[in-house]
Amino acid sequence: MTLFRHPRDRIPVLLFTLMFALDLTVFFTATSWWLPILWLGLGIIPKGWISAWNHHHQHVTMFRHALPNRLLEIMFGFQTGVTSHAWFLHHVVGHHRNYLDQTKDEAGWKRADGTTMGEMEFSVLNWLMAYPRAYRVGLSHPKALRVFLGMGALQVALLGVLFWHNWYNALFVFLLPMAASLYVTVWATYFHHVGLDVTEHSQASYNILHKGYNLMTGNLGYHTAHHTKHGLHWSQLPELHAQLAKDIPATLYRQPGIPFVWSGTEAKIDPAESESSLGAIAQ
């Protein structure tokens, strides 16, 4: 019996583990004040990418058994600020069910009066409300809520031990990166659906076909495909996108952000400009 549900998750999990090993190495060995701060800066973008993989894991768990999944989620929690089942509650059984209705969407981009939030307003509000909304959704999913609360308490306890051992290194190697990664994740979410007040999956998401972006985020750029069949493994999204592309309006394609594009980030583009990216992750 194999440990992984999908063999293609093996290399990503190895890379996440190596990144976490580097976090621990800096935490336990750094004696200068500047090294943890430097590591914080260097890790923001990679941990933002890891956030995308944590998202995929909450849709389709990477391991077949609960124990390795929970251990992976502890590591993800320290890297991304999103603890076990927080994504599942807020995003999978929350946002995915409600994103076509802005009066219910857990990642809603509309204000109460129906106007569109600004980028900063959306990011700060949804960053602050991420865990309260996950808890609220969990009230209707008690089994998942128990895991969310129990694993959350364990994560806080482990973070407390790290602060007891070395509060300065724990602050810059773990706590601040956790907060920053969660914020970056929420900020990136703004560009997935903002302004698309529609009723059809094919018209409700922006897509990014850039090869590098999809390599680092596990094909998160194929967002229409992801919302059309959110239980599909990340490696299968390009194939589904190819089937759906004829129904996706040409106006629903964007550039990726930094570090892939340094000017005009998130700008709308002609999908023909990125046509060659459809095979970004070989099947």
Secondary structure, DSSP 8 states (H G I E B T S, - for coil): --SBSSGGGHHHHHHHHHHHHHHHHHHHH--SSHHHHHHHHHHHHHHHHHHHHHHHHHHS-SBSSHHHHHHHHHHHHHHHS--TTHHIIIIIIIIHHHTT-TTT-TT--B-TTS-B--HHHHHHHHHHHHHHHHHHHHTT-HHHHHHHHHHHHHHHHHHHHHHHH-HHHHIIIIIHHHHHHHHHHHHHHHHHHTT---S-GGGS--B---HHHHHHHTSTT-HHHHHHSTTS-GGGHHHHHHHHGGGS-TTSBB---TTT-SSSTT-B--GGGGGGGGGSS--
